[in-house]
């Protein structure tokens, strides 16, 4: 868990409790050293009690706001037991963009 990422996520005003729940879950799952997380959509759905559609929409909106971005997809390649997860079965790796406030750039 990245304490910095969780604090950042709590401090944002997103205007959507769905986006907030998904972002907080990603922050909770993020690694401290690189702010990357790769829970599957199904796991996010189960843990947040949101529908699959709501989770996918929230991820898209968070990405559009610049709060998350695709990370190094190779991070999701390995199981803890040394097995390799096939590329078509890996969850997406997300980087939490702690330098963004989520507000649109008006310049």
N, C-alpha and C positions, 0 to 999 in steps of 0.2 A: 504494500500500500504506500502511495506517495502522499504524505501529509501535506506537502506543498500543493499538490494537485487538488486534493479534497478541499483545502482552504480556498483555493482559487475558484473552484466550481461553486462552493457555497456563496462566495461573494458576488457572483454574477447575477444579474437580473435579466432572465431570458424571456419572460413573458409567457412561458409555457411550462407547466409542471411536468409534462411528458419529457420535454427536452432536458429539464433540470434533473429528473430521475435518471435518465440515460447517461447524462454527463457525470453525475455523481457516482453512478455505478462504474463507469469507465475510470474515473479518478480513484475510486476505491481499489480497483484492480490494477492500476498503473504501477509500474516499477519506479522506484525512487530515482534510479540513476539516469533514466532516459524518458520518463513519462509515457511509456508505451504500454498499451493493454491490448489483449486479443481474446476477449470472451466472445463466444459465438452469439449470434442473434438469439438463438434458443435459450442460452443461459441468461442473457440479459432479460429476455421475456419472462422467464421463470422467476428470477430474482426481483424484478421490479413489478411483477404482476400486470404487465402491459401486454397488449396483443402483439403478434409478430409484425403486423402492418404498422402499428404505432411506433415500435422500436425502429423499424427500417426508415420510417418517415423522419423520426427524430434524429437518427444518424445522418440522414441526408441534409436536414436543416442545420444541424451543428456543423457539418462540413461546409455548407454554403456560407455560414457565418464566419468561417475561418477558425473555429474553436477546436476542431479536430482535423487531422489530415491522415492520409494513408501513410503507414510507416513501412519499415523493412519487413516484407512478407515472409522472409526466411526465418524470422523469430518464431513463427507459429509452426515451423516444420518438424520440431522434435517433441516427443513425449518425454516425460521425466525418466522413463525406463530405457531410453536410447533408441526407441523405434522412430522411424520417420513417418510423418503423416503425409499421405498423398496430396499433391497440390490442389486437387479438386475437392478435398475434404477439410482444408484448413480454414479457420475463421480469419477474417481480415484483421490486420494489425493496425491499430490507431495510435497516432501521436497526439497527445493533448498539447495544444498550442498555448502555453501559459502566458505568452507575451501578448495575447489578444484579449480584448475586452468583450467581444461579441457585438459591439456597436458598429453600425455601417460607417464606412469612411465617407465623409461628406466633402472632401476636398476636390 
